[in-house]
């Protein structure tokens, strides 16, 4: 294993644990391309217990912000391609990925936000809109997002009254 591979491996080990040591490794080795490792952090919530710990989008975003522009563009390109085809589901990786994508959109990559909004408009499942929309769309648009979520969920609820929170 080369020195570069060892450094990237150490980074991944600590980043998956959510440790500050990962950021120190990252900052000390800026000459390395961390874009694939950062993309992995964007796609997966490595929290031990996501229900208690929550998602790690803010932790992931600190690495994204430190990438050089070429690496950021590579990560964003991969994210936009994955957003287009990622299956909407009710799991922690999905929630983390979409919230992280919303935050990246607010970093000046509006195409990511456009795809999130398109996917939101296409989603017709009341239960999936709960986790997907209430987090990523509100993160993306703030109060306007909250209004969009309420309106969209209300439309679906009125169309299918069997869709309710209290089953």
Secondary structure, 3 states (H helix, E strand, C coil): CCHHHHHHHHHHHHHHCCCHHHHHHHHHCCCCCCHHHHHHHHHCCCCCCHHHHCCCHHHHHHHHHHCCHHHHHHHHHHHHHHHHHCCCCCCHHHHHHHHHHHHHHCCCCHHHHHHHHHHHHHCCCHHHHHHHHHHHHHHHHCHHHHHHHHHHHHHHHHHCCCCCCCC
